[in-house]
Amino acid sequence: QVQFVESGGGLVQPGGSLRLSCAASGSIFRSMFSSYAMGWYRQAPGKQRELVARITSGGRTNYADSVKGRFTISRDNAANMVILQMISLKPEDTAVYYCNGVDWASTVVASRPLWDDYWGQGTQVTVSS
């Protein structure tokens, strides 16, 4: 089984910052978390869920064009954690943010979640004045 617990969201003014955390657990990750590419996804009201940042097992990162230069993804393999540091937040960043594995493709847009049947509750990020 696979379980993700996201935290760190909240209400922030435009230009503000937030740090999201995702804790991954489950038998599939036992001693194997570091071997999986991971990603942060978001879903805004009325829109499809989209991948915004991904990180390989070796630490290579890619970002959606909309967040490039503002978001930074990292991972702590010892703790089975994935982090998303967000700065210069914009109202269009408002969404529920989720983490999941990434079936790595040539582009961020083409990548798919590894465990599409296993999503956490997500964490709400609201950017508003």
N, C-alpha and C positions, 0 to 999 in steps of 0.2 A: 504494500500500500504506500501511497504517497500523500503527504500532508504539507501544506504551506500556511504559515501564519504571518500576515503582513501587519506592520505597525508604523507609526510615525507621522501619519497624515494629520491634517488640520486645516484651519482657516488662516490664510496669510494674505497680506496686501501685495499688490503687483510690485515686482522687484525684490520680494522677499525670498527666503530660503527655507528648505525643509530637508530632512534626512530620513529616508524610509529604510526600514529593515524588513527582511524576510527570513524566517526560520524554516528550514526544510527538515522534515523528519519522515520516518518510515523505513521499512526493511530494505527497500531498494537502495537507500542511501548509506546503508551500513558499510562504512569504509570505502564507499564508492562515490560519494558526493563530488569529490574533486574531479572525477572523470567526465562529468556532465557539463555541457554548456548551459548557462542559465540566462534568464532574461527578465526584464521588467516590462509589463504590458499595462495598458490603460484603456478604460472604456468610458467615454463621455456619454451623457444622456442622448439617446437617439442615434448613437453611432456604434459601429462595430469595434470590437476590441482590437487594439493595435499594439505591436511590439515597438517599444521606444528605445530600448538599450539591451545589448546582449554582451556576454563575456564568455570566452572559451575556458576550457579547463586550465589552459596555460596563462590566462590573464589577458588575452587579446580582446579588445573591445570595439564595438561598432554602435552607431547611434542613428536613429531616424533624423532626417534633415531638420525636422521641426524642433529638436531638442539639442542638436549638435552645438557644442561650446557652452552649454548651460547645465547639462546633466552629466554626472560621472557615475558609472557603475563599478562596483568592486565586489570582491568576495573574500570570505574568511572560511577556508576549507576546514580548518580545525573545528569550527563552531557550526558548520553547515549553514552559513548565513550568506545572504546576498544584500548588498547595500546600494541605495540610489541616493546620491547627493544631488540636490536640485538648487540652483541659484537663478537669480534674475527671472523669477516666475512670472508668467503671464496669465491673464484670465483664460486663455485658450488651453492652458495646462490643467484646468479643472476637470477632474475625472476620478473614477475609482481606479486605484493602482493595484496590480497583482504581480506576483512572480510565478514563474514556472520554468521548466526546462525548455531548451531551444533545439529544434531539429535544424541544425545550421545549414543555411542555403547561401547562395552567392551574395544575396542582398538582405538587408533587414526586412524589407517588405515581403520578400519571398519566404522568409523563415516561418516555421509553424511551431506551436507548442508541443513539447514531447508528451505531456500527460494531459490531454484535452478533457479528460473526464474527471480530473482532480484539480479544482481551483479552490483557493482559500476564500475567505470572506472579503478580502481586499481592504484597502485603507483609503478613505476619502480625502482627496486634496481639493480644496476650494481656494481659488485665487480671486479675491474681490476686495474692493475698497469700501 
